[in-house]
Amino acid sequence: MCILPFLSFAGTALADPEVQTAVVHNAQETDIWSMLFVFLLSTFIGLGVIARVSRLLHTPLMSITNAISAIAVVGSIIVTGSDYPDDIRLLGAVALFASMTNIVSGFLITNRMLKMFKQERKGEA
C-alpha cells in the first residue's frame, strides 16, 4: 500500500534511494508492530486455553508443546548458524537455549507425572 502513490510517477520516485529507504523503513516499522500484536494476542489466548485444561490432559498437552519447541529449536539452530549479524545470532542462541530448556523440563515433568499414575505390582518391591 505504501508504494502505490510512488508508482504514479512512472517509476522515477522509486529510483531515488531516499524514497526506497523511506518505504522500506515504513514497511519494517509496520511489520514489527504487527508481529508484537500477534505475539501478545497469542500469549493471552495461550494462557486462557492452558488455564482451562484439566489435570488429566496435562501430559498430552506437554507432548504437543514439546513438538512445537522442537520446531523452534530447528529454527534457532538455522538462525544461530547462518550468516546473520551478531546481534541476531545472539538472539538465535538465546532462543535455542530457551527452547531446549523447555523441551528438557517438559520431558522431566511428563515423566514425573507418569510415575505418579504408575501402579506398583505385588511381585515387585
N, C-alpha and C positions, 0 to 999 in steps of 0.2 A: 504494500500500500504506500510506503514511503517513497518508492521510486516513481510512481505514476506521474506526479507533477513534473518531474525532470524529463520524462520521455516526450513531452510536447515540444521540446526544443530540438528535436531531431537528433538527439544524442550528443549535442555539443556540451551540455551541462555535465553529462556523465564522463566526459573526457577530462574534466577538471579534477585533479587529485583531492582538492579540499572538499568538493561535493561528495566524492566517493567515501572519504573518511567520515564525513558527517552522516552519511546514510548508513555506513557500517556501524558507527558508534551508536546511532539511534537504534538499530536492529539489535545490537548486543545488549543495550540497556533494557529494552523491552523483553528480551529473552531471559535475562536474569530475574526480572520481576515476575515473569510468568512461571519460571522454574521455582522461585521461592513460594509463590502462591500454591502451586501444585504440591510442593513438599509439605507446607503447613496443613493444607487440606487433607492430604493422605495421612499425616501424623494424627490429626484429630479423629479421622474416620477409623484408623487402625486402633487407636486407644479405645474408641467406643465399641468396636467389634470385639476386641480381646477382653474387655472388661465384662462382657456378657457371656463369655464362653464358660461352660460348666467344667468342673474339675475332671470329669471323665474324658473330655475331649482334649485335654491339655497335651497328651503325648502325640496324637496325630497332628495337632497344630504345631508342635515343636518340630516335627519332622518336615512339615511344609516350610517353616521359616528357615530351617537348615538348608533346604534346597534353594531357597531364594538367596540366602547368604552365600551359597556356593557359586551362584551366578555373579554376585558382587565380587567374590574372590577372583574369578576369572577376569572380570573387567578391570579390577585394580591391579592385577598382575600385568595386564596388557598396558595400562597407563604407566605403571612404575617402570616397566622395562623398555618402553618406547622412547623415541627421540623427542620428548617434550621439554619445555623449560623446567628448571629445577624446582620451582615452587609447585608446579602441577605434579611433578613426580613425587614430591614430598607428600602432597595430599593423597596421591595414589598409595604411598606406603602406609599412611595413617589409615586409609580405607581398608587396606589389606590386613593390617593388624586388628582393626575393629571387627572385620568380618570373620577372621579366623578365631578371634576370641569368642564371638557369638556362636560359631559352629561348635567349638570345643565345649563351651559351657552348656550349650543346648544338648549335646550328646551326654554329658555328665549328669545333667538334671533329668533327662529322659531315662537314663539307666537307673538312677536312684529311685525314680517313681515306679519303674517296672519292678524293682526289687521289693518295693513295699507291697505290691499285689501278688508277688510270687509266694506260693504256699510251700511250706516245708513238707517233705514226705516222711512218713513214720519210720521207714527203714533207714533213713539218713539221720545224721546228727551225732 
